[in-house]
């Protein structure tokens, strides 16, 4: 059946006419052919053709009956109609391919797609970072609009991928065909030949080494300049064998046939594939004569220095003969002195394992093996030491390979840290979202009770205390959302010096008399796009932490500096994660006690604090981290114990468009303006406590309110035909979420205003909600904020 060739995830309705189309066409073609043959005057051919036609009709009838029987057994989900045909077509492709709905929901996937990405993952979910997700979403929209789309360099759990999209189907029900071509594998021989003819060959020539690239049959493919001049100048063959160039003597020495009286040579074969020692690879030829021994050692040392890997040669007694600079750096060897034995580089517990490996490879068969060791310079990080036996290189019996993986270990720690931060951020965002629903109900009930109580009543102060504590809890949830980058920000185009000036008066009171504040501003600082209130919170949090660190020393100096960083200067910063662009930077430096290196990498984790028990929430720096990242920026910390700490924030320079310059800002509503209104509002909220508060609040302000507990119930109310002036809905709901319900409602009522309520960030929601002309109200909100939001939407209607 077709189901074993391709996965059919979302089959459409069965086309009953398709079963009768094939027999009808066969019958028509047969009748036309019979008349044609008969008119020609060949009754024999006409009779044979009619007999064949009858056979085709019988076969078509049997196929039609079998198809009907299979459809009756399999039901409507058995890969029927055009979906089954498309599934079979996709299965013929060796490249990964899939068909989705216009919104990216997976419908069909061929075996190559399932093998590469999984059986049910949507193509829109393949990207593992924000940039890749945005690129896939942009390609989807372009394909729907123009018919074709593409994206390249998408970061996934595996290697990066490219994707091509094509819009298929009808205009009423468009679909998308996703195609993922595999990157062609480079030809290793061609790459090696280009390198040997380029810089690599020139470096070998400078070291006095002749090099030749041969295939598995020994045919010469490329040679560097010294070998070409000495051995290939007088040869007629375009591609000779290596045995036509080099002679081997009984004692293992090599001679060039073009110059048999020259000094003997020694050769080393470096295979392209380590698993095939006799396969294609590079021959290195250098002086191997007795009287030229010192020169040979020098050439070998120069050759080792050219390689980026840490290499060292050891004699049969296990002593070092020579090593290159990369080996010295990786092993932590300082100065020109060379240790006697490889075991001198590792901790005491690993000395025996290294000595045994060297002894086995020096006296036994020529093999290679990796030994996990811990170096004296970093005993906490195990590294791999490759030990390989050598033959034919004089006193050298063992080759040691040691790679400096400090940067690799650093990247692993950073990836682990980022993964942990992402997991904690998702947890924090989910907790804050649920907690916002509870706070919305508490604050709403407080506002409703305050409408019935006046100052002086016995319960008025208690209600105010409940509301005050609820607002404090709301601030805590905002910190959690800021850390998880799901906070609702109100970004504006602003200048960093202006923000520092606004908050500097507050900082002087917070820092106290023992801490001196210095503010310095650079020139040509570009505008940035950020929430000014949240940016002020970042400066305050970092400054308060700096004050606490300096109080232990009796005071100090806090320096806040703004400066610009041009794109051409980004490389000088030395950060591998900072993209090349123009930045406006903000640095906050103190002269406090500093942060120990052991905990410097943990300071942005939530609930991690270096303060005493009972002081601080542990969310200050995590909030700073979340706000900066959500604003599209980067933050780095540098500290030395006893000297102080410096935090530097890089925000990308915002390019102000002409449309933005001409945009007229909306006039802020008068806080004393009338909040009473009229009209019918459909309120959709799955949380009973939030729904009750919102219903009572809107009713008290003069609106007629219809309520629904989910999206399906709301659509049933809309189908009654009642006049609805505004749809107020939560975003995340069971059965049917708010955006899906909004799209269905707009089909019959395209001008229906929609106000979404959510505890998640507005920016995050707008990326996932493809509905025009919608408004957002972040949770938690008060009764007055709800009334103002409803009034503003109805006024703009």
Secondary structure as the mmCIF struct_conf table of DSSP 4:
data_model
#
loop_
_struct_conf.conf_type_id
_struct_conf.id
_struct_conf.beg_label_comp_id
_struct_conf.beg_label_asym_id
_struct_conf.beg_label_seq_id
_struct_conf.end_label_comp_id
_struct_conf.end_label_asym_id
_struct_conf.end_label_seq_id
HELX_RH_3T_P HELX_RH_3T_P1 UNK A 2 UNK A 4
TURN_TY1_P TURN_TY1_P1 UNK A 5 UNK A 5
STRN STRN1 UNK A 6 UNK A 8
BEND BEND1 UNK A 9 UNK A 10
TURN_TY1_P TURN_TY1_P2 UNK A 16 UNK A 16
HELX_RH_AL_P HELX_RH_AL_P1 UNK A 17 UNK A 40
TURN_TY1_P TURN_TY1_P3 UNK A 41 UNK A 41
HELX_RH_AL_P HELX_RH_AL_P2 UNK A 43 UNK A 74
HELX_RH_3T_P HELX_RH_3T_P2 UNK A 75 UNK A 77
BEND BEND2 UNK A 78 UNK A 79
HELX_RH_AL_P HELX_RH_AL_P3 UNK A 81 UNK A 91
TURN_TY1_P TURN_TY1_P4 UNK A 92 UNK A 92
BEND BEND3 UNK A 94 UNK A 95
STRN STRN2 UNK A 96 UNK A 101
TURN_TY1_P TURN_TY1_P5 UNK A 102 UNK A 103
STRN STRN3 UNK A 106 UNK A 110
HELX_RH_AL_P HELX_RH_AL_P4 UNK A 111 UNK A 117
BEND BEND4 UNK A 119 UNK A 120
HELX_RH_3T_P HELX_RH_3T_P3 UNK A 123 UNK A 125
BEND BEND5 UNK A 128 UNK A 129
HELX_RH_AL_P HELX_RH_AL_P5 UNK A 130 UNK A 146
BEND BEND6 UNK A 147 UNK A 147
STRN STRN4 UNK A 148 UNK A 154
BEND BEND7 UNK A 157 UNK A 159
STRN STRN5 UNK A 161 UNK A 169
BEND BEND8 UNK A 171 UNK A 171
TURN_TY1_P TURN_TY1_P6 UNK A 172 UNK A 173
STRN STRN6 UNK A 174 UNK A 180
HELX_LH_PP_P HELX_LH_PP_P1 UNK A 181 UNK A 186
HELX_RH_AL_P HELX_RH_AL_P6 UNK A 188 UNK A 196
TURN_TY1_P TURN_TY1_P7 UNK A 197 UNK A 198
HELX_RH_AL_P HELX_RH_AL_P7 UNK A 199 UNK A 206
TURN_TY1_P TURN_TY1_P8 UNK A 207 UNK A 208
STRN STRN7 UNK A 210 UNK A 214
TURN_TY1_P TURN_TY1_P9 UNK A 216 UNK A 217
STRN STRN8 UNK A 219 UNK A 219
STRN STRN9 UNK A 220 UNK A 223
HELX_RH_AL_P HELX_RH_AL_P8 UNK A 225 UNK A 231
BEND BEND9 UNK A 232 UNK A 232
TURN_TY1_P TURN_TY1_P10 UNK A 233 UNK A 234
BEND BEND10 UNK A 238 UNK A 239
STRN STRN10 UNK A 241 UNK A 241
HELX_RH_3T_P HELX_RH_3T_P4 UNK A 242 UNK A 244
TURN_TY1_P TURN_TY1_P11 UNK A 245 UNK A 245
STRN STRN11 UNK A 246 UNK A 248
TURN_TY1_P TURN_TY1_P12 UNK A 250 UNK A 251
BEND BEND11 UNK A 252 UNK A 252
STRN STRN12 UNK A 254 UNK A 256
HELX_RH_3T_P HELX_RH_3T_P5 UNK A 257 UNK A 259
TURN_TY1_P TURN_TY1_P13 UNK A 260 UNK A 261
BEND BEND12 UNK A 262 UNK A 262
HELX_LH_PP_P HELX_LH_PP_P2 UNK A 263 UNK A 264
STRN STRN13 UNK A 265 UNK A 271
BEND BEND13 UNK A 272 UNK A 273
TURN_TY1_P TURN_TY1_P14 UNK A 274 UNK A 275
TURN_TY1_P TURN_TY1_P15 UNK A 277 UNK A 278
BEND BEND14 UNK A 279 UNK A 280
STRN STRN14 UNK A 281 UNK A 287
BEND BEND15 UNK A 290 UNK A 290
TURN_TY1_P TURN_TY1_P16 UNK A 291 UNK A 292
HELX_RH_AL_P HELX_RH_AL_P9 UNK A 293 UNK A 306
BEND BEND16 UNK A 307 UNK A 309
STRN STRN15 UNK A 310 UNK A 314
TURN_TY1_P TURN_TY1_P17 UNK A 316 UNK A 317
BEND BEND17 UNK A 318 UNK A 318
STRN STRN16 UNK A 319 UNK A 319
STRN STRN17 UNK A 320 UNK A 323
HELX_RH_AL_P HELX_RH_AL_P10 UNK A 325 UNK A 331
TURN_TY1_P TURN_TY1_P18 UNK A 332 UNK A 332
BEND BEND18 UNK A 335 UNK A 336
BEND BEND19 UNK A 340 UNK A 340
STRN STRN18 UNK A 341 UNK A 341
HELX_RH_3T_P HELX_RH_3T_P6 UNK A 342 UNK A 345
STRN STRN19 UNK A 346 UNK A 346
HELX_RH_3T_P HELX_RH_3T_P7 UNK A 348 UNK A 350
HELX_RH_AL_P HELX_RH_AL_P11 UNK A 351 UNK A 363
BEND BEND20 UNK A 364 UNK A 364
BEND BEND21 UNK A 366 UNK A 366
STRN STRN20 UNK A 368 UNK A 374
STRN STRN21 UNK A 375 UNK A 375
TURN_TY1_P TURN_TY1_P19 UNK A 376 UNK A 377
TURN_TY1_P TURN_TY1_P20 UNK A 379 UNK A 380
BEND BEND22 UNK A 381 UNK A 381
STRN STRN22 UNK A 382 UNK A 393
TURN_TY1_P TURN_TY1_P21 UNK A 394 UNK A 395
STRN STRN23 UNK A 396 UNK A 402
HELX_RH_AL_P HELX_RH_AL_P12 UNK A 406 UNK A 450
TURN_TY1_P TURN_TY1_P22 UNK A 451 UNK A 452
TURN_TY1_P TURN_TY1_P23 UNK A 455 UNK A 456
BEND BEND23 UNK A 457 UNK A 457
TURN_TY1_P TURN_TY1_P24 UNK A 458 UNK A 459
HELX_RH_AL_P HELX_RH_AL_P13 UNK A 460 UNK A 483
TURN_TY1_P TURN_TY1_P25 UNK A 484 UNK A 485
STRN STRN24 UNK A 492 UNK A 494
HELX_RH_AL_P HELX_RH_AL_P14 UNK A 496 UNK A 511
BEND BEND24 UNK A 513 UNK A 514
STRN STRN25 UNK A 515 UNK A 521
BEND BEND25 UNK A 523 UNK A 524
HELX_LH_PP_P HELX_LH_PP_P3 UNK A 525 UNK A 527
STRN STRN26 UNK A 528 UNK A 530
HELX_RH_AL_P HELX_RH_AL_P15 UNK A 532 UNK A 551
TURN_TY1_P TURN_TY1_P26 UNK A 552 UNK A 554
STRN STRN27 UNK A 556 UNK A 565
HELX_RH_3T_P HELX_RH_3T_P8 UNK A 567 UNK A 569
HELX_RH_AL_P HELX_RH_AL_P16 UNK A 570 UNK A 573
TURN_TY1_P TURN_TY1_P27 UNK A 574 UNK A 574
BEND BEND26 UNK A 576 UNK A 578
BEND BEND27 UNK A 580 UNK A 581
STRN STRN28 UNK A 583 UNK A 589
BEND BEND28 UNK A 592 UNK A 593
HELX_RH_AL_P HELX_RH_AL_P17 UNK A 597 UNK A 600
TURN_TY1_P TURN_TY1_P28 UNK A 601 UNK A 604
BEND BEND29 UNK A 605 UNK A 605
TURN_TY1_P TURN_TY1_P29 UNK A 606 UNK A 607
BEND BEND30 UNK A 611 UNK A 611
HELX_LH_PP_P HELX_LH_PP_P4 UNK A 612 UNK A 612
TURN_TY1_P TURN_TY1_P30 UNK A 613 UNK A 614
BEND BEND31 UNK A 615 UNK A 615
BEND BEND32 UNK A 618 UNK A 618
HELX_RH_AL_P HELX_RH_AL_P18 UNK A 620 UNK A 630
TURN_TY1_P TURN_TY1_P31 UNK A 631 UNK A 632
STRN STRN29 UNK A 634 UNK A 640
TURN_TY1_P TURN_TY1_P32 UNK A 641 UNK A 643
STRN STRN30 UNK A 644 UNK A 652
HELX_LH_PP_P HELX_LH_PP_P5 UNK A 653 UNK A 657
HELX_RH_AL_P HELX_RH_AL_P19 UNK A 658 UNK A 662
HELX_LH_PP_P HELX_LH_PP_P6 UNK A 663 UNK A 670
TURN_TY1_P TURN_TY1_P33 UNK A 671 UNK A 672
BEND BEND33 UNK A 673 UNK A 673
BEND BEND34 UNK A 679 UNK A 679
STRN STRN31 UNK A 680 UNK A 684
BEND BEND35 UNK A 686 UNK A 686
HELX_RH_AL_P HELX_RH_AL_P20 UNK A 688 UNK A 700
TURN_TY1_P TURN_TY1_P34 UNK A 701 UNK A 702
STRN STRN32 UNK A 704 UNK A 708
BEND BEND36 UNK A 709 UNK A 710
HELX_RH_AL_P HELX_RH_AL_P21 UNK A 711 UNK A 719
TURN_TY1_P TURN_TY1_P35 UNK A 720 UNK A 721
BEND BEND37 UNK A 725 UNK A 725
STRN STRN33 UNK A 726 UNK A 730
BEND BEND38 UNK A 731 UNK A 732
BEND BEND39 UNK A 734 UNK A 736
HELX_RH_AL_P HELX_RH_AL_P22 UNK A 738 UNK A 748
TURN_TY1_P TURN_TY1_P36 UNK A 750 UNK A 751
STRN STRN34 UNK A 754 UNK A 758
BEND BEND40 UNK A 759 UNK A 760
HELX_RH_AL_P HELX_RH_AL_P23 UNK A 762 UNK A 768
BEND BEND41 UNK A 772 UNK A 773
STRN STRN35 UNK A 774 UNK A 778
BEND BEND42 UNK A 779 UNK A 780
HELX_RH_AL_P HELX_RH_AL_P24 UNK A 783 UNK A 796
#
